[in-house]
Amino acid sequence: MPDTASTAPNAWNDLPATERMPVLFVGHGSPMNAIEDNRWRQSWQSLGCDLLARPQPPRLILCISAHWLTPGWQLTAMDRPRTIHDFGGFPQALFDQQYPAPGSPEAARLIGQMVRQPGSGQPLVLDETDWGLDHGTWSILKPMFPAADIPVIQLSMDYSRPASKHFALGQQLAPLRERGVLIVGSGNTVHNLRTMRRDAADNQAYDWAIEFDRITAEHIAQQRLPSLCDFQQLGAVAQMAHPSWEHYLPLLYAAGAVHPDDQPRFFNEGFQGASISMRSVIWS
């Protein structure tokens, strides 16, 4: 079964075309970045202002977060997705945060039919009741778009599938950019909570973290995006950078949605706790 949507309905194409939206991969790091006045959050605020100042700002945000893993792939399809506080041990001020952005069941239905699950060719499953917006999504979107007036849909990830399938699904998302959809992958290029050092400065990191982040950045800068799927071939460096790889996978969706003439720009280069890379990239 092909990994494309060539046989799927083309209802999305009936919507008016727009200037191609950028595609983002955002290193979200600690949930506290949502409320602390640090350089990561300030960068998200500035980026949001830039996106809203475009002649045609985003009409919909599709976010792939490291924190929603499901068998197969699902889309949120409720009118009002709830704000999920999927963490523990943080101040009450973080649990008090809400991001009341609307959903878009209609857009979810259209995307669910247009995009096919790699391998099976089945439509995406619509989640109308259970999930919402987890902190991988709202912690970065709230600083970017504080008015919470742009509809947001989340796409889950099937962790059991090989990296190439995640990239292939991202390729199917690319046409959405021509219809006003801002695609956002939210994870981290390096993510190892077991080795965090909370006293480390932003420019301090383990050698293996620096090496994995460097190789990833080179693939992006030199436009070798399919090579991002081969990260596990880095052996021990990859195992240290990602004891589990759910925070790396959102990068593959964003990279898959990149157009051949898009150019990458890095921002938020640096580390949290010596073992979480905050490297982020916008393709436009």
N, C-alpha and C positions, 0 to 999 in steps of 0.2 A: 504494500500500500504506500503510495507516495506521501511525502511529508509536506505537501503543498495544499493550498486551498483552491486548486484550479477547478474542482467540480462543485465547490460550495456556492451558495447563493451570493449574488453581488449587490444586495440591497444597500450596503454601506456606500457603494458608489453613486447612489442616487442623491446623497447629500452634496451640497455645494462644495467644490474644491476650495482649498485655502493654500496660502503660502506654506511650504513644508515646515512643520514643527521641528524643533531640535529633538534630540533624544539624549537622555541623561543617565549616567550611573552616579549615584551619590553614596559615599561612605557615611553611614549614619552613626556609627560608634555608640557611645553611651546614650541611653535615653535622656540623661540629664542635659544633653546638648540642646534639647527642645526648649529649655527654660533658662539655661545659663547664658550670660552675656559674654560668650567666648568667640574666637575668630571663626570657628566652624559655623555657628549660628548666624553670625554677621554676614558671612559669605552667602548663606542660603537666603537671607533677607535681600541682599543686593541682587542675587540672581532672579528672585521672584519679581523684583521691581523691573528688571530688564525684560523679563518675559511678558509682563503685563503692559509694558510700553511698546510692544510690537504692534504694527498696524492691525494685525489679527492675533489677539492673545488666544491662549488655549481655550477650546470649547469643552474639552473633556480631558481628564488625567487618567491614564492607565498605569497603575503602579504594580511592580513585581517586587514583593518584599521577601526578605530572607526568613520571615517568621510565619509564613503560611504554607505548610507542607501537607499535601493530600495525595491519596491514591488517584492517579489520573490528574487532569487539570480542571480547575474550577474558576468561575468568575463570580464576584459578588453581584447580585441582581436585585437589591432591595432599594426602596425609595430613600430610606434614611439609615445608612450604615452606622452602627454604633462605634464609639471610640473604645478600643480594647486596650486595657492596661496589662499587657502580658509580660510582667516583670515583678520582682519583689525586692525588698530591702532598700527602697528609695524614699526620699521625703514625701510627705503627704501632698506637697505642692505639685509633685509630678502626677500623682494619682488624681488630682483635681482637674487636670487638663482635659478639655474636651475639644473635639474638632468636628463640628456639626455640618460638614460638607454634604450636599445631597449625593445620592447615587443616581444611576440612570438605568432602570430595568430595560428600557427600550434599546439603548446602546449595547447593553450586555447581551441582549438577545441577538442583535445584529452581529456583534463580534463573535458570539458563541457559535453562530452558524457559518461565519466566514472562515474562522480559524479552525483547523482540524488537529486533533491530537496526533502528534508524530507517532508513526508506527501503526496505529489502529485506524486512523482516518475518521474517528468519531468526532462529533461536535464537542465543544467544551461544555462541561456540566455547569448549570446555573445554580448558585447558592442564594436562595431568596430569604433565608431566615437565620442562619447560624453564625457566619463570620461577621466581618465589619471592616474597620480600619485599624490594623495593629500598629505598634509603635514604629515599625520600620517604615510605615507610610505617614502617619500623622506627625511624627516627631520632626520630619523634614518639611512636610507640606505646610504645617502651621506657620513656621517662620517665613516660608516663601509666599504663601497666599493666605494671610491672616483673616481675610474676609470670609473665607470658607464658602465662597459662592460658585466655585467651579465644580461640576460633578466629578466624583472620583469613583473609579472601579478598581478593585484589586484582582489580580490574576495569581492563582496559587501555583505551586511547583510540585511536580512528582519527583521526589528525591530519589526514587528507585531507578530512574531512567538515566542513561549515560549522558555525559555533557553535550555530545553532539545533538541530542534530541532537544535539549533546552535551547541551543543555538538555532536549530531548525524552526522551533516555534517562534523565536524572536524574528526570524526572517519573514514569517507570515504576518507579523505585526506591522511591518514597514509601511504598507499602503495606508494604514490609519493616520500616519503623519501628514498625508496630503488632505486629510479631512478634519484637521484641527485638533488631533489627539496628541497630547504630550505624553510620551512614553518615558517612564522613570523606573530604573532598576535601583533598588535600595539594599545595600549589603555592605561588604568591606573587602578590599583586595587582599587583606591579611586579617585573620580573626582567630586569635587563640586566647580565650579567657583564662585558661589554666596558668598561663605564664605572665599575666599582667603584673606590672609594677606601677602602682598608683603614684609613686613619687617621680616617675620619669618625665622629662621635659618633652615637648612636642617634637623636637629634633633628635630624640634618643630612641633607639630600637635595637632589638637583637639582630645579629648578622643575618640569620636566616630570614627574618622579616624584611630586612632591607633588600636582600637578594631576590626574594619572591616578588616583592613590590616592583623592583627594578625590571625584572624580566616581563612582568605583566605590562608595565608602562611602555617597554620597548615594542611589544607586540602591537599595542594600541597606536603608538606614535608612528610606527612603520607600516601601519594598516595591514598587519598580518592577523586579522581578527579571527579567522577560523583556527589559528594556532592557539587561541585562548582555551580551546576545548582540550588541549593536550597537557593541561597543568599537572596532572597526576604523574606524568613522566619525569617530573623533577624530583621524584623520590622523597628522600628524607626532608628536603627543604619544603616540599608541598605538604608533607604530613605535619610538619611543625606549623606552617602557615595556616593550615586548615585541618585540624583534627577531625572535624566534620566540615563539609563544604557547602552548607546551605547559604553562607554569607558570600560565597564566590559566585554561585549560580546566577543571581540577578544580573551580574555583569554580562553573561552570555546572551540574555534576552535583549539587553540594550545593544550589544555589539551586533547581534543578528539583525536588528532593525536599522542599521546604519546604511545609508545610500552610498554608492561608490564615489560620489563627488563630495561627500561630507568631510569636513576637517575636524579633528579632535582638538580640544583645548582642556588642559588639566587645571584643576583648582583644588584647594584644600589639601595640598600635599603636606604630609606630616603624619605623626602617629599619636595615638592615645595609649598610655600605659605600656609603651614599648612593644606591644604585640598586636595592636589594631591599627591598620593603615586607614587613614581618612581620605586617601587619594580619591578624587572624583573627576569626572570627565563629561564634557558636553560636546556632542557632535552637531554641527550645523553648517 
